[in-house]
Amino acid sequence: MSETHAFERSHDILISAPAANVLDYVCNPNSWPEWLAASHKIDSPDRPLRKGDTFRENWHTRSGPAVLDWLVTDCEPPHFWIGETTTDFIGTIIVRYDVTDAEDGQVRFTRTMINPARPKPPTEDQVARMDAEAEVALANIKKNVEARAG
């Protein structure tokens, strides 16, 4: 068995909206192409998904296209949502969304991406690209959720 490398990266942003609005937006995969550059097409019911739900995502990155079959493994609205998929290029991908109360009526949205067993660790350049893409994605989530809440 070859050696694998665990990897986890979290990013967060403050959003002026109720926690339920934030979680419902991000856990409806049909919203993903609105805020996530790699997500191009979603085959999913147009609603927030809950534990046991599945969906398909057409993904495109610098490595090329991929079709990801996702399973929602846990969900506790309006606090968290966890989805999981498996790829041949980096193994299992787990995405976790957490929404917690912050000050002044805001909530903190945290998106965590976990690869428990990558075939090799990401390079510094890959991590920098992930961070830059996450910054744009979180700003898009904030803008879209606040516009809908306001």
C-alpha positions in Angstrom: 0.0 0.0 0.0 1.4 3.4 -0.9 1.9 6.2 1.5 -0.8 8.9 1.7 -1.0 12.4 3.2 -3.8 13.9 5.2 -4.7 17.5 4.3 -7.2 20.0 5.7 -7.8 23.6 5.0 -10.4 26.0 6.5 -11.5 29.5 5.4 -14.2 31.7 7.0 -16.1 34.9 6.6 -18.6 37.0 8.6 -22.0 37.3 7.0 -24.9 39.6 8.0 -27.7 37.1 7.7 -29.5 34.5 9.8 -27.6 31.2 10.2 -30.4 29.3 8.5 -30.2 31.5 5.4 -26.4 30.9 5.1 -26.5 27.1 5.6 -29.6 26.7 3.3 -27.8 28.6 0.5 -24.5 26.7 0.7 -26.0 23.2 1.2 -28.1 23.6 -1.9 -25.5 22.4 -4.5 -27.4 24.2 -7.2 -25.9 27.4 -5.7 -22.3 26.1 -6.0 -21.7 27.4 -9.6 -22.7 30.9 -8.4 -19.8 31.0 -6.0 -17.4 28.2 -6.6 -15.2 28.5 -9.8 -14.5 24.8 -10.2 -18.2 23.8 -10.0 -19.8 23.9 -13.5 -23.0 21.8 -13.5 -25.0 20.2 -10.7 -27.5 17.4 -11.0 -29.4 17.7 -7.7 -32.8 18.7 -6.4 -33.0 22.5 -6.1 -33.2 22.6 -2.3 -30.9 22.4 0.7 -29.7 18.8 0.9 -29.8 16.8 4.1 -28.2 13.7 5.5 -28.5 10.8 3.1 -29.1 12.9 0.0 -26.9 12.5 -3.1 -26.0 14.7 -6.0 -23.6 14.9 -9.0 -21.2 17.7 -9.7 -19.3 18.4 -12.9 -16.1 20.0 -11.8 -13.3 21.6 -13.7 -9.9 22.6 -12.4 -6.4 23.1 -13.9 -6.1 19.3 -13.9 -9.2 19.0 -16.2 -12.8 17.9 -15.8 -14.1 15.5 -13.3 -17.6 14.1 -12.3 -18.0 13.9 -8.6 -20.8 11.9 -6.9 -21.5 13.3 -3.5 -23.2 12.0 -0.4 -24.4 14.2 2.4 -23.0 12.3 5.4 -24.2 14.6 8.2 -26.3 17.8 8.6 -27.6 19.7 11.6 -29.4 22.9 10.3 -28.6 25.7 10.8 -25.2 24.7 12.3 -23.3 22.4 10.0 -23.4 20.3 6.8 -20.9 17.6 5.7 -20.6 16.1 2.2 -18.2 13.5 0.8 -17.1 12.3 -2.6 -14.2 10.1 -3.8 -11.9 10.8 -6.7 -9.1 8.8 -8.4 -6.8 11.9 -8.4 -6.8 13.0 -4.7 -8.9 10.3 -3.0 -11.7 11.2 -0.7 -12.8 14.8 -0.5 -14.9 15.9 2.6 -16.4 19.3 2.7 -17.8 20.7 5.9 -19.7 23.9 6.3 -20.1 25.4 9.8 -22.2 28.4 10.7 -21.8 30.0 14.2 -23.1 33.1 15.8 -20.8 36.1 15.8 -21.1 39.7 17.1 -23.5 42.3 15.9 -26.1 39.9 14.4 -23.6 38.4 12.1 -22.7 34.7 11.7 -19.3 33.2 10.9 -19.4 30.8 7.9 -16.5 28.4 7.8 -15.8 26.1 4.8 -13.4 23.2 5.5 -12.0 21.0 2.8 -10.5 17.7 4.0 -8.5 15.1 2.0 -7.8 12.3 4.5 -5.5 10.3 2.2 -4.1 12.3 -0.7 -1.5 10.3 -2.8 0.9 13.3 -2.3 0.8 16.5 -0.3 -0.3 19.7 -2.1 2.5 22.0 -3.2 2.8 25.5 -1.8 1.5 26.8 -5.1 -1.6 24.5 -4.9 -2.3 25.7 -1.4 -1.9 29.4 -2.4 -4.4 28.8 -5.3 -6.8 27.1 -2.9 -6.6 30.1 -0.6 -7.2 32.5 -3.4 -10.1 30.6 -4.8 -11.6 30.3 -1.3 -11.4 34.0 -0.7 -13.3 34.7 -3.9 -15.9 31.9 -3.1 -16.5 33.2 0.4 -16.9 36.8 -0.9 -19.5 35.5 -3.4 -21.4 33.6 -0.7 -21.5 36.7 1.5 -22.7 38.9 -1.4 -25.3 36.4 -2.5 -26.7 35.5 0.9 -26.8 39.1 2.2 -28.5 40.3 -1.0 -31.2 37.6 -0.6 -31.6 38.4 3.2 -31.7 42.1 2.7 
